[in-house]
């Protein structure tokens, strides 16, 4: 199992104020709803973290699943790890996940 160092924004919009988040941060991420202490995995993804979070923040794909939280980790093994996150978390908003062998990783604290 690969141990990732997860960064967590308990409120999704916090990423906008993170001055350490730059365009060189690439990896995997998971978005979830944390309503009344009920954790609902919504989405897993990969890519340029800053661009992807701005993209998701401007969309309405999450319907009434608020408030949103997000965790992300830098990694080069994006396809396999995203597949593992997708298989493990079973996010409510589905999309095509990479058709590769899953690479097991530790999950973000809130999603254990």
Backbone as a ProteinNet text record, in pm:
[ID]
protein_1_A
[PRIMARY]
XXXXXXXXXXXXXXXXXXXXXXXXXXXXXXXXXXXXXXXXXXXXXXXXXXXXXXXXXXXXXXXXXXXXXXXXXXXXXXXXXXXXXXXXXXXXXXXXXXXXXXXXXXXXXXXX
[TERTIARY]
85	0	89.7	56	127.4	67.2	153.4	108.2	114.6	-1.3	-8.3	-18.8	30.4	14.5	-103.6	-217.7	-340.1	-348.1	-393	-427	-578.9	-636.7	-782.7	-832.9	-936.8	-1009.7	-1147.8	-1171.8	-1300.4	-1416	-1388.5	-1485.4	-1423.7	-1494	-1439.8	-1370.8	-1431.6	-1378.7	-1243.5	-1199.6	-1071.1	-955.5	-967.9	-857.5	-825.6	-924.5	-904	-807.2	-797.3	-715.5	-583.6	-556.9	-434.2	-322.5	-236.5	-129	-20.7	-21.1	78.5	31.8	-96.6	-148.5	-109.3	-31.6	16.2	-17	16.7	-11.3	74.4	173.7	255.3	201	97.4	38.3	-52.5	-9.5	-89.8	-102.7	-217.9	-239.3	-382.9	-428.8	-564.1	-641	-773.5	-856	-988.1	-1051.3	-1184.6	-1267.1	-1391.7	-1484.6	-1598.1	-1638	-1747.1	-1834.3	-1952	-2045.1	-2036.6	-2041.5	-2033.7	-2150.4	-2268.5	-2389.4	-2436.1	-2444.7	-2487.5	-2410	-2277.6	-2185.2	-2204.5	-2278.8	-2291.7	-2195.5	-2097.2	-1998.5	-2050	-2065.3	-2112.2	-2008.8	-1929	-1834.5	-1910.7	-1868.7	-1939.5	-1860.8	-1728.7	-1653.1	-1506.7	-1442.3	-1297.3	-1241.3	-1119.5	-1060.9	-910.8	-853.2	-708.4	-675.8	-551.6	-504.2	-439.9	-437.2	-385.7	-486.4	-446.4	-540.5	-607.2	-530.2	-585.9	-690.9	-657.6	-753	-877.2	-858.1	-973.1	-1066.3	-1011.4	-1096.1	-1170.8	-1104.2	-1175.4	-1289	-1261.5	-1363.5	-1484.1	-1459.3	-1569.5	-1643	-1570	-1631.1	-1726.2	-1705.3	-1791.7	-1908	-1915.2	-2021.3	-2130.7	-2241.1	-2352.3	-2373.3	-2271.6	-2282.2	-2317.8	-2296.9	-2314.5	-2453.8	-2541.6	-2681.4	-2696.6	-2771.4	-2794.9	-2704.1	-2594.9	-2500	-2402	-2444.7	-2359.1	-2366.1	-2266.2	-2141.6	-2047.6	-1954.1	-1857.9	-1721.1	-1649.8	-1510.7	-1430.8	-1298.7	-1213.2	-1078.7	-1021.1	-884.8	-809	-680.8	-599.5	-459	-390.5	-252.9	-172.8	-50.4	40.4	83.3	80.9	129.2	146.7	235.7	251.8	169.6	127.7	51.2	-98.1	-136.5	-273.7	-377.9	-357.7	-460.6	-492.5	-390.6	-412.8	-471.4	-426.2	-478.6	-621.1	-648.4	-787.1	-879.3	-834.6	-916.1	-942.4	-839.8	-856.6	-957.1	-942.4	-1035.3	-1178.2	-1193.2	-1325.7	-1387.6	-1308.7	-1359.4	-1390.4	-1306.7	-1320.2	-1429.5	-1435.3	-1529.4	-1666.7	-1673.9	-1800.4	-1874.2	-1815	-1874	-2012	-2094	-2232.5	-2243.6	-2153.1	-2152	-2048.6	-2096.4	-2006	-1959.4	-1846.3	-1788.7	-1701	-1648.2	-1558	-1429.4	-1392.1	-1264.5	-1163.1	-1035.3	-934.5	-947	-930.7	-937.4	-796.7	-749.3	-615.8	-625.1	-516.8	-511.4	-509.8	-599.8	-601.2	-470.7	-425.7	-308.8	-358.3	-352.6	-402.2	-322.6	-396.1	-336.7	-414.9	-354	-428.3	-533.7	-646.1	-753.7	-738.9	-795.1	-796.7	-869.7	-829.7	-882	-1033.4	-1103.6	-1249.4	-1316.3	-1245.3	-1305.6	-1267.1	-1200	-1164.2	-1285
-118	0	124.6	217.9	344.9	440.3	506.3	605.4	744	800.9	935.9	1038.4	1157.7	1269.6	1352.7	1335	1401.9	1543.2	1636.2	1771.1	1778.2	1828.4	1829.7	1972.7	2003.8	2128.5	2088	2115.8	2077.3	2151.6	2270.5	2344.7	2360.6	2314.7	2307.2	2436.7	2551.3	2679	2715.1	2645	2676.6	2669.6	2588.2	2575.7	2710	2796.7	2927	3015.7	2991.7	3075.8	3010.1	2892.5	2819	2869.3	2953.7	3012.1	2910.9	2793.5	2691.1	2601.7	2609	2529.5	2597.6	2527.6	2588.8	2502.2	2552.9	2481.3	2357	2336.9	2215.5	2099.6	2124.3	2017.7	1931.2	1809.5	1713.1	1587.1	1523.4	1401.2	1356.9	1302.5	1249	1326.3	1318.7	1387.8	1316.6	1345.2	1292.8	1407.3	1414.9	1516.8	1444.4	1497.2	1433.8	1539.9	1496.9	1580.9	1540.4	1640.1	1614.5	1686.9	1629.8	1693.1	1621.3	1694.1	1638.4	1511.1	1518.9	1409.5	1284.9	1296.2	1186.7	1212.5	1124.1	1137.2	1062.9	1135.2	1075.6	1103.1	1000.4	1021.2	1056.7	1164.9	1211.8	1192.4	1211.3	1214.7	1184.9	1113.8	1095.3	1141.8	1192.1	1240.2	1251.2	1304.5	1320	1434.2	1480.9	1583.6	1698.1	1813.9	1935.8	1977.3	1968.4	1986.5	2123	2226.9	2362.2	2378.5	2335.6	2346.1	2262.4	2140	2050.7	2105.3	2158.5	2211	2335.8	2422.3	2539.1	2492.7	2391.3	2337	2286.7	2203.9	2148.5	2256.9	2355.9	2462.2	2547	2549.8	2630.3	2549.9	2421.6	2336.3	2313.1	2263	2231	2080.3	2002.9	1856.9	1796.2	1870.8	1812.3	1832.6	1893	1906.1	1969.6	1901.1	1955.3	1891.3	1832	1768.8	1872.5	1946.2	2047.8	2035.7	2075.5	2134.3	2028.3	2075.1	1986.4	1999.1	1887.6	1883.7	1814.5	1836.4	1774	1740.1	1630.8	1593	1562.5	1598.1	1569.1	1533.3	1460.9	1419.8	1422.2	1470.7	1467.2	1323.3	1281.8	1148.8	1142.6	1053.3	1028.8	908.6	823.8	702	732.6	832.4	881.5	779.6	712	621.3	509	438.8	326.4	368.1	482.4	529.6	579.9	651.4	695	573.5	468.6	346.8	288.1	283.9	233.4	319.3	451.4	540	520.5	510.3	489.3	358.3	251.2	120.4	118.1	181	176.2	268.3	389.7	489.2	481.2	422.9	411.4	545.9	646.2	780.1	783.9	871.9	884.5	939.3	1028.7	1084.5	1004.3	923.5	833	892.2	845.2	879.7	761.4	764	656	668.1	562.1	563.8	486.6	511.4	444.3	292.3	227.9	80.7	25	33.7	-13.3	-89.3	-152.6	-222.3	-119.3	-134.4	-39.9	-46.3	68.3	77.1	119.6	30.2	62.7	175.2	264.1	374.5	392.7	465.3	505.8	607.8	608.5	701.9	828.5	939.3	1059.2	1031	1097	1072.9	1061.8	1155.3	1158	1042.7	979.8	876.8	735.5	721.1	586.7	513.9
0	0	0	-86.3	-92.8	10.7	86.3	185.3	122	98.5	42.7	154.7	128.1	221.4	171.1	234	191.5	247.8	166.9	211.8	208.6	313.2	325.2	341.3	263.8	281.5	333.9	460.7	520	455.1	406.2	326.2	188.2	87.7	-47.9	-91.4	-63.9	-110.4	-50.2	53.3	116.6	17.2	-87.4	-183.4	-248.5	-261.6	-326	-246.7	-117	-29.7	8.7	-45.3	-14.7	-106.2	-51.8	-131.7	-167.6	-103.2	-136.2	-250.8	-286.5	-397.5	-528.1	-609.9	-733.4	-853.4	-969.8	-1093.7	-1112.2	-1027	-1040.4	-957	-877.6	-797	-883	-907.5	-982.6	-900.1	-910.9	-834.2	-839.8	-729.2	-719.4	-612.1	-622.3	-522.7	-504.3	-392.3	-362.4	-304.9	-348.6	-300	-229.6	-114.1	-40.2	24.6	61.6	135.2	281.4	367.5	511	575.9	560.6	611.1	736.8	846.2	974.9	1009.8	991	1024.3	938.9	829.1	733.1	618.3	602.7	496.8	373.4	263.3	138.4	30.2	-10.5	-120.3	-248.2	-313.3	-432.4	-561.2	-555.6	-680.4	-652.9	-745.4	-741.3	-875.1	-873.1	-996.9	-987.5	-1095.4	-1103.4	-1197.9	-1191.3	-1282.7	-1209	-1275.2	-1213.9	-1107	-982	-871.2	-874.5	-891.5	-890.7	-1000.9	-1123.1	-1234.5	-1210.6	-1162.8	-1142.3	-1034.1	-925	-818.3	-863.9	-940.4	-995.7	-1087.8	-1168.4	-1258.1	-1178.4	-1078	-998.4	-920.3	-873	-793.7	-877.3	-1007.9	-1095	-1152.5	-1119.8	-1173.7	-1070.7	-1118.3	-1028.7	-1020.9	-1055.4	-1057.1	-921.9	-815.7	-683.5	-626.8	-706.5	-667.2	-530.6	-443.7	-309.8	-205.2	-247.8	-155.9	-102	-1.9	58.2	208.7	282.7	237.2	178.9	95.6	31.5	97.3	99.6	144	35	36.1	-64.1	-1.9	-48.4	-10.9	-138.7	-140.9	-258.3	-214.7	-303.1	-275.5	-404.9	-396	-510.7	-536	-661.8	-698.6	-849.1	-892.9	-1036.3	-1080.7	-985.5	-1017.1	-1020.2	-1097.4	-1091.7	-1136.8	-1247.5	-1299.7	-1202.4	-1155	-1065	-932.3	-880.2	-751.5	-766.9	-875.8	-896	-905.6	-974.9	-985.1	-846.6	-761.6	-625.2	-547.7	-555.8	-484.7	-533.9	-663.5	-722.9	-673.9	-678.3	-635.2	-485.9	-406.9	-261.1	-209.5	-261.2	-210.3	-275	-394.8	-465.7	-468.6	-533.2	-530.6	-594.9	-540.3	-584.8	-727.8	-764.3	-899.2	-977.3	-1069.8	-1139.8	-1271	-1312.6	-1441.3	-1479.4	-1596	-1635.7	-1555.4	-1488.5	-1417.8	-1502.2	-1480.6	-1563	-1556.7	-1668.7	-1675.8	-1659.6	-1536.6	-1501.3	-1369.6	-1333.6	-1205.2	-1092.9	-994.5	-882.1	-802.9	-756.5	-669.7	-531.9	-432.9	-298.6	-231.2	-165.8	-90	39.2	132.5	251.3	208.6	276.2	244.4	327.8	281.8	365.1	496.9	602	736.4	740.9	680.9	689	616	523.9	440.6	482.7	595.3	645.2	699.4
[MASK]
++++++++++++++++++++++++++++++++++++++++++++++++++++++++++++++++++++++++++++++++++++++++++++++++++++++++++++++++

